[in-house]
Amino acid sequence: MTKPPEGTDAPGAAGTGPVLHLADTPGYPLARTVAMPEHLPYGTGALSIRFGSLEVRAEGAPEEVSREPAGDGTRVTYRIPALLLSGRYVLEARPDELPTWDTAGNLAPLPESARTPTISRAARLASELEPLPEGTVKQWTDRAREHQDQLALTKNGELAVRAFRTHNEAFHDVFTKSSFGQKWPGEGREYGFTRKMAEHTYSRVDPQASHGNQLPVNDLTWTSGAPYNTHSFKTFTTLQTVLGQMAFVSRQRGYAQEADKYEAASAAAEHFAEEVTKTGNTKEHTVPYTQKAVYSAIESYTPPRKKQDYTAELARYRRYTPLLGTTPGGLPLGEEHGAALDHESTEPLPDEASYRVPMDREDYEIVRETTRDFYRHLAERAGAEADVLYEGACHARLAGVGVSIDLARAVGAGTQAADRLLRTGSRDAEVTLPALRLSVAGLEGWEDQAGRIARERLDGMVFVPELLRESVAETVRYAALAGIDGFALPARGRG
């Protein structure tokens, strides 16, 4: 995140041709327990930033680079000189909610010290566990991106990466809009299990390494706590419960599209867990898998011929919702309703033999506790409207954009065909973008303590620019498939 150069406050005007519109983002958290300006009714609060009115324009005409045979047709690669992303940002504050994970930065834990605005930056960002060596998180995220690039070279790997990106927004909402960030799950956070898993996984996987003499990825066991697989499946159960409750609440409030988003992400996660269990890996049992074995399993995977129905499986994560009672508006909400979950249901547990990812009594206890925490957190959030601190323009310029497209099947397909191709995970068009560096206007005016801390946090943003970049890539891919002028193959565009 940078201050824009002079004269670049509204760069979108430099682009020509059609404009592509991106969806507004949710509010991405920046900092907590920050001293608020005197005009606000609360002394400390949480800062977040959201982006809206996002538009993408092409700078310069597309230029064909190469053509090569691809199956029965021809694959054409062309270059768009640059894309101009422009929009508006709003820096806002609300009373503290105190999630504990840095979702706007690098997904590292945020200790109490990181939420205290009166001490040095180094002290605020120090972990209550042993601090990570400098550059560690960047090494982790860089390696994850290397694996995404490696996976994208194969058909099944590309499908896996696309599925991950499709549901990224839903998973981000889980971290920032629910109790999940406070309990990941709680049992594991005390010992730093998730961090240890990240360290262990990084040490065992390297897409550039030889396939010989590889060590298993999932063979870690802690002195205090459960094995790698056990912690993974417990976290999965927590995630599925939160997604189910977020979908339920969204539908109760009339936000059907949002509910569909959460349910689709939950179904995708359930399918992934099902495939994992087919390898013999469960919460109780570990089949050692090396990096090579993981890649081989992905490559040998056969996608189902029709969409899988996980309605029965996902209903288990809402088992305790009826205990909550409802408000007059039909929405379970409030401390008194959460208290109803302090006691186990008298109903017998389902017969797990019929489910593709079986659960045991411990799993249902996780569902119960997570449901209770979710609605207590929801009650704490109720009525906490955001206060706008600063707002202004933002933009980014992405130079050297590459598009590769199937000449016969995809060029000028039209909007309806483009929608169909995107839904089916088609590889008929692929977009390559450089890193996105977002410039924010007006940073020099953020002189109060909240503004200074927000500036500091924006400098370290990693996850949010990546989300915006992926949103731009998918939007441009749609435009290329639909044949929209300025984004489509030269001389074949359509207005």
C-alpha positions, 0 to 999 in steps of 0.5 A: 500500500502506497501513497499515489504519485502526484497527479494519479488520484484518478487514474481510471481516466487514462484507460479507454474502452469498456469498463469492468466492475468488481464487487465491493469488498467486505471490511478487512480488519487492520488493528484492534484496541486502537485509541479513537478520535475524541468525537467517537463515543468509545475510547478504543476500537477496531479499525478496518478498511473496505473498497468499493466502486472498483473498476478495471480499464484496459490501457492500450490495445491487446497484442497477439504474442503467439499461437500454438496447437492445442488438442484439436484447435489452437491456443492463442496467447496475447498481451494487454499492455496494462490494466488500471484498477480504480475505486474508493476506500473507506477506513472505518472504526467500530467498538472492539470485537477482538479477533485474534488472527491477522487476516489482513496481513499474513494470518499470523496470531495477533497477541494482546500486545499487538492490539495495544496502541501505546507501545512500540510497533516491535512490541505490538507485533511480537508473538506471545509464543516464541517470535518467528524469525524475520521473513518466515511468513513470507517464506511460507506464503511464497512457497504456497504460491509456488505450489499453486503455480505447480498445481496449475500445470496439470488439469486436476491441479488447476481445478483444485487451485480454482476451487480454492480461489472460488471460495476464498471470500467465504473463508475470509469472512469466516475469519473476520465476521465470526468467532472462528478467529478467536478459536482456531480451535481454542485447544490448539491455539494454547500450544501453537499447534497451527503454527507448528503445523505450518512450520512442519509442512514448510519443512517437508514440501518444496515444489522445486525439490527432487522427488527422491527421499521425501519425508511425510508431510502429515507425520507430526505429533506433539508432546502435548496434544494430538497428531497432525491429522487430529488437529486438522480434522478438529479445525475442519469441524469448527470451520464447517460449523461456522460456515453452516451458521453463517449461511443460516443467519444470512438466509434468515436475514434475507441475504440468499446470495451470501447464504449460497456462497457459504453453503457452496464453500462448505460443500467444497470443504466437505468434498475435499475432506471426503477425498482425504478420508479415501486415502486412509487419513482420518482424525484417528489414523495417519497414512504418511503422505509425502509431497510426491504422494500428495501430487499423485493423489491429486493427479489420479483424482476423478471428478464426479460426473455430476454435482455431489449433494452434501445436504445430509452431511452439512445438516450435522453442523447445524444440529444444535441450532434449534436449541437457540430459540429465536427472536421475533424476527426469526433469528437466533441471537443473544447470550440467553440463547447461547446459554441453551447450548451449555448442555448436551442435546438429549437426542441420540447421535446420528448413525454415522455409517451413512455419512461420507466423512464420519463424526464421533461424539467429540466432533459433535461436542466441537459443533455444540461449543462452536455454535454457542460461541458463534451466537454469543459473538453475534450478540456482541456484534449486534448494533455495532455500526461502523464510523467512517474515519477517512475515505478517498480514492485508490488505484493500481496499475498492473503492467504486462497482463497475459491472456491465453485462450482457446481459439475455437471454443472460447473467443467471442463466446458471449456473456452467457457462454462465458458464465457457463465456462466459468461455472464448469471450471473451464481452462479455455482462458487463463489470465496471468497478472503481476503483483498488485500494489494498491495506492491509497490517496490521502494517507498524509492526512491520517495524523491522529493515532488511529490513522498512524496505526492504520498506515502502519498496518496498510504497509504490511498488507499481504492477503487483501492485495492478493484477493483484489488481484485474484478478483481482477484476474477472474473478471478479465478472464470473464471478459476474454471469454465473453469477447469484450473489446479491450480485453479480448483477442485483437480484432475478435472482440465484441462490444 
